[in-house]
Amino acid sequence: MGTMSLLADSGISSGLSAIGGKVWNDPYRFGQLVSTALNLRRFFAAIVVSIGIPIAGWLLIKNGAAPWIAVGLGIALLVGLYFQLSNSILTVIPRLLLQTNRLQQIDFIAAIIRLLLLFLAWLFLLNVSSAVWAGTVVFGIQWWLLRHWTKSSITQNAPADPEMRGQILKIVHTQIPNSLFYCLQGQIAIWLLSIFGKAGNVAAVGALGRLAVILGIISTVMGTIIAPRFSRCHNPHELRKLFWTINLGCLGLAILIEILCFCFTNECLWILGPKYANFHLEFLLMIGIQGLGLISATMWTLNHAKAFLRYSWLYIPLTILSQAAVLPFVDLKTIQGVLILSGAPAVVAIFHQTFLFQIGLQDMTRLEKSRPEQK
């Protein structure tokens, strides 16, 4: 679902954020922007689903899922994807309007309902299908809440705007190669273990990743509170200050979390159960890689919010080179080897995102200086 959602986006949300930072205080124009983004998302989703669902079914059956389970999960993915794509667009409305309380209420309600559904599944029938359907139902509830709470913030049913569509598509054209590549590279640990390893290793990576959810709290704060304010800032000097303050703060938090996990490794692994008690190195490696990923993702979120995406295509060759440099020294049949290979690009991404920010800031400054001359 994450892969298909990313492909169906391919830069649409970046355009939505960048343009929305300029029209958020005009309900009609904001409504036009949302309608334009939703139409584009549906078009891309139709293409993505026709490719993604067969691949998902093949991977599930290859790893031991019965055909009827694969079909049920495919339906759950389709329904969940529909809601998720709409939610990612509608969420931008309260974010840019700085309605943090509403976003917190939606997330809290969703978390409680998901927990309740999983508890009921645990009482009666807890398996992969019931767990995925629980998430899909929650996406639907979030969609209903967002539709209800954003009615008064924008002009409902405002027509799509051709000019906005063109602006968004310009960003999409630069982002499609990266989106296609990231769908493979971003899930490389799962792909490689599915092909070269065992299903148990796939489960272990997923379990260890759940312990890294603490870093997800930081990402949520970033996307909900910080990025919208960054998007609405149009002063180059303030943007530079905000960019480095935010990222240095993320670096400090990532280091602190790694130290705490090192001190309490046994306690953290106890949460997963006895079968994962000996995954000390894998756990610390996972947290370290997630920390690097948090920093690069934070930089990407900020660049994404301002559409600082020129030369973003460099991500592809840089990632390939970094993984090619690491590949001879790792064993792809082990969790450690796959984690190292999948984490190597995060280091390169930090430098790449820094470069994108500097170029984007220069372009923004140049544009600001040219406006008085145009007048």
N, C-alpha and C positions, 0 to 999 in steps of 0.2 A: 504493500500500500504506500509505503514511504517512497519507494522508487517511482511508482506511477504518478504519485502526487508531485514529485520533483520534476518529472518530465512534462507533466501537464502545466506546470508553472513556467519553467524555462525563461525566467526573467520578468514574467507578468507582475509578480508581487513587487519586484524592484521598481518597475515603472509606476505601479500604484502608489508606492510609498513616496517616490520622488515627486510625482505630480500632485499627490494628495497633500504634501507639505506646503503646497502653494494655494490649493483651493479648498482646504478643510473648513474655512469659515464661510463658504458659499454653499448652502444646502443643495441648490439645483446643480451646480457644477460638480459638486462632490457626488451627487446621485448619478450624474452622467458618467463620471469616472468609474464608479462601482459597476454600473450596467455594462460598460465597455469591457472591464476586466472579467466580469462573469461570462460574457459572451465568448471572449477569447479562450477562457479556461475550458468551457464546454467543448469548443472546437478541438483543442489540443487533447482533451481527455478522451474523446472518441477515437482518436488515432492511437493513443497510448494504450488504452484498454484492449484494443484488438491485438496488440503485440504482447502486453504484459501478462494477461491472464493465461494464455497458453504456456508461457515460460514458467509461471508460478505453478501451474498444474504439473508440468514435467518435473520440476524440482521436488515437488511434494511426493509424487509417485516414485521417483528415483530413490527417495529417502524413506520409503516404506509405508507411505500413506495409502489407504485403500481408495479406489476410484471415487466411491460415494463421498468419502471425507474430502477429497480434493475438490469435488464439485461444490459441496457445501461451503468450504472455505472460499472458493472462488466467488460464490454469490455474496458471502459476507464481505469480501474485499470490494466487490463492485458497489454494494450499498454504502459501505463505510467510506469509499472513495468519493462518492457523490456528495455526501455530507461534509467530508473533510475539505474538499475543494471549495465548496461554498463558504465554509467556516473561515478558511484562510483569507478569503476576500473580505467577508463581513467583519472579521476581527479588526481589520485596519481602521474601521470607522471609530470605535471607542478608543483605539490606541492614539490616533492622531488628534482626537478631541480630548485626550488626557483623562478619559473616564475610567481611571484605574479601578475604582470600586466595583464597577460593573464587571470588568474582566475578572477580578478576584472572585466575585460571586459566582460567575459562570464556571470558573475552574474549580471552585470549592464544591458546588453542586454536582459537577461532573465527577469529581473524585469520590464523593460520598456514594453516588449512585453506582459507579463502577465497583466500589468496594462491596456494596450490598449485593449486586448481581453476582460477583465472584463468590461471595459467601454462600448465596443460595445454590450456586453451581457446586460448591464444595459439599453442601449437604446432600445433594441429589446426584449430580453427574458433572464432575469437573474434568474436562478434557480440552484439547486444543480448540475444538469447534465452539464449545460454550464460552471459552475465554475470549476468542476472537469476536464472537457475536456480542459479548458483553461490551467490548470496546466500540463496536459498530452502533449499538443502541445508544451509548453515551454520546457518540458523534451526532446522532440524530437529535438528541435532547439539546445539545449545545447549539445546533443549527436553529432549532425552534426558538430558543431563548434569544439568540442573536437577531433573528428576524423580528422578534417582538420588541426588543429593546432599542433597535436602531431605526425604527419607523419614524420617530420624531427628529432624527438627526440629519437625515437626507431626504431629498424629494424622491418618493417612491415611484418606481416605473419611469424614471427619467430616461429619455432615449440615449442610446449609445452615441458617442461623439466621434466622428471620423478623424478629427485632428488628434484627439487623445489616443485613438486606436493606432494611428501612425507613429506617435511618439513611443507608445509601448512596444510596438513591433520592431522599432529600431533597436531597442534594448534587447528584445527577444532574439533578434538575429545575431547579436553578439554573444548571447548566453546559451543558445541551443547546443553548440559543441561542448561547452563545459558541462551542461546538464546531462547530456548523453554520456560523457566520460565519467562524471561523478557517480552516475547510477551504477557503474561497474566498480569504480575505485572505492566509492564510499561504503559499499557492502562487500568489499573484497574478502574480508575475514570469513564471512558466511559462504560466499561463492567457493573459495579455495577449500575450506573444510568440507563443504558438500561434495566437492569433486574428488579431492585427494585424501581426505580424512575420514572420520567416522561420525555417525549421527550423534554419538555421545559427546564428541568434541564441539559440535555445533551447539548442543545444549549447554555445555560448559561456558562457551563464549557468551551465550545469551544470559546465563545466570550471573556471571561475573560483571557483565554490563549493567545488570540491575543494581549492583552495589555502587556503581558509578553514578547512580541517579541523583546523588547529592549535588553533582556538578550541573545537573539539569535545572536545579533551582536557580542557579546563577544565570543560566541561559534564559529562563523564563522571565526573570527580572529584567534582563537585557532587552528582550523582545517586547515586553509589555510596558515598561516604564522609561528606560533610557533611550532606546532607538527612536521612538516617536519624537522625543525632545531634540535628539540629534538631527532628525529629518527636518524639523521646523526651524533649525538654526541656519542662518544665511550669512553669518559673519565669518570670513576665513580664519581670522585670528582666534575667535572663540572655538571654531570647529577643531583647529589644531590642538588647542588646549584640552578640549573635551576628549578627543581621540586618545591622546596619550595618557590622560588621567584615568580613563575607563580601562584601558588595556593594562596599565601598570597595576591597577587594582585587581584585575582578573589574574595576573601573574602571581601576585601575593596570595590570593585565595587558593590558587592551584597548588602552590608550594605548601601552604598550611595544611590543606587536605591530604596531600601526599605524606607529610610528616605524621599526621594523626593516624592515617591508615597503616603506616609502618609500625607505629607504637601499639596499635590495637588490631593487628592482622587477624589473630585467632578469633577475636570477638566478632569481627566483621564476617569472617567465613562461617562462623557458627550460625549466622542467620540463614545461610543457604542449606545447611544440613550436613550430616557426616560425610556424604559422598564427595564433598568439595573441601574437606578439611585440610588436604595437603596441597592445595593450589595457592601457596603463599606467593611464589615468584610470579605466577600468572596474574594474580590479583593486583600486586603492586605495579606490575607492568601495565595492566589494563588502566589503573588509575592514573599512572604517569602519562600514558598516551592520551587518555581522555582529557587530562589537564592541558596538554599541548593543543589538542583539538579544540578545547574551550577558548583558548587565546586566539587561535586562527579563526574560529567561528565568530568570535566577538568582533574581530577586525572585519570579517566578511559582512556581518550584520550591519555594521556602521557604514561600510562602503556601499552596501546594498541599499541602505536607507537614503543615500544621496545619489545613487546611480553612478558612483565612481567606478565604472566597469571597463574603461578603455584599457586595452592590453590584458584583459582578463583571460584571453585565450592562452597566455603563457602558462597558465596553470597545468595544461595538459602535458607539454613537453617536460616541464619541471618535475611533475609527478612521476612520469615515466623514467626520467633520469635518476631520480632519488630511489625509486624501487629497483631499478636495474643495478644500482650501486650496492644495494643491500642483499639482493636475491642470492648471490653466490655464497653468502655466509649464513643462510637460514634453512631450516628444514620445514617444508610446507606441510608435512604430515603431523607436526606438533603445534599445539596452541601457541607456544612462545614464538615460534618461527613466523606463524601467520600474523600474530599481533605486531611483531616488529616490522614486518613488511607493510602491513596496513597503516602503521603509525609513522613510518618514515616521511611521507609527504607532508605531515603536519608541520614539521620543522621548516621545510621549504615554503609552505603556504604562509607562514608568518612573515617571511621576508617579501613574498609576493604581494600580500595584502598591504604591507607597509608601502611598497612601491606604488600600488594602485591608488592609495590614499594621497600620496604626494602628487602624483600626476593629476588626479581629480581636483585637488585643491588648487593646483596651478591653473587648470582650465577654468575653474570657478572664479579665481582672482582675475584672470585675463578677461573673462566675460563681464565682470563687475566694472572693470576699468574702461571697457569699450562702450558701456551704456551712455555715459555722459557725452561721448563723442558722437554717438548716434543721434542723441537729442539735438 
